Every structure is written in structure tokens, then in C-alpha cells.
Amino acid sequence: MDDICGAMIQLDLDGNITFWNSTAEIMLGYTENDVIGKNAVEHIFINNTNDDDMINIAK
């Protein structure tokens, strides 16, 4: 999966991160160890946007 040209993030049904490739590390600045098991909306995407509409869509 690290050969994919873009960031790939896999979530479980609760929105917790179960996979994070090396491109996601580069693009978002978090290592796989930093994010595995964390809720994507609460811990990653809200911290990387100032756009309230995007935050609401993600929820």
C-alpha cells in the first residue's frame, strides 16, 4: 500500500484509524505510530483545518 501515489488512510466503523501509509505521514505530518487507533476526525482532521464546513462534513 505504500506504493500508492497518494495518502491512504483506512478507518474502522467508529472512525478510528487502522491504516496510515507513508504518503499520509508526509502530507499530514503524523507518523503511523502517532495515529493508529485514534479517531480521525477528533485527532487528525480537526487539527489540520480551519474550515468549519469541512469539520462538519467530517463528523
Stockholm file with secondary structure:
# STOCKHOLM 1.0

chainA/1-59         MDDICGAMIQLDLDGNITFWNSTAEIMLGYTENDVIGKNAVEHIFINNTNDDDMINIAK
#=GR chainA/1-59 SS CTTSSSCCEEECTTSBEEEECHHHHHHHCCCHHHHTTSBHIIIIIGGGCCCHHHHHHHC
#=GC SS_cons        CTTSSSCCEEECTTSBEEEECHHHHHHHCCCHHHHTTSBHIIIIIGGGCCCHHHHHHHC
//
